[in-house]
């Protein structure tokens, strides 16, 4: 419901800080990806999201979108998928 409210009232949102929001899930990130095509920066540190959601978010935005995430929630085996985004300074955390 919160993302729906934001989408309705802030459709041109370009930056969002959701760090430490325990209720943020992959479904939330996917919804943000769809609802806010202009979003260029998101802080998702300390949220319960998976590598798959991060990759989907970044793949939808081939420009200079920046995403902050917390490494502890990304299994070490999956971090190699994110190396190109780290190298391009699009992903930090």
QUINORNOR-V132021 format. One record per backbone hydrogen bond with DSSP energy under -0.5 kcal/mol. NH is the residue of the N-H (numbers start at 1). CO is the residue of the C=O. Records with the same first field share a line. If there is no record, write none. Layout:
NH = CO / CO
This chain:
5 = 1
6 = 2
7 = 3
8 = 4
9 = 5
10 = 6
13 = 10
16 = 41
18 = 16 / 43
20 = 45
21 = 18
22 = 20
24 = 21
29 = 25
30 = 26
31 = 27
32 = 28
33 = 29
34 = 30
35 = 31
36 = 32
39 = 36
40 = 14
41 = 14
42 = 66
43 = 16
44 = 42 / 68
47 = 44
48 = 24
49 = 47
54 = 50
55 = 51
56 = 52
57 = 53
58 = 54
59 = 55
60 = 56
61 = 57 / 58
62 = 60
66 = 40
67 = 90
68 = 42
69 = 67 / 92
71 = 69 / 93
73 = 70
74 = 71
75 = 73
78 = 75
79 = 75 / 76
81 = 78
82 = 79
83 = 80
86 = 82
87 = 83
88 = 84
89 = 86
90 = 85
91 = 85
92 = 67
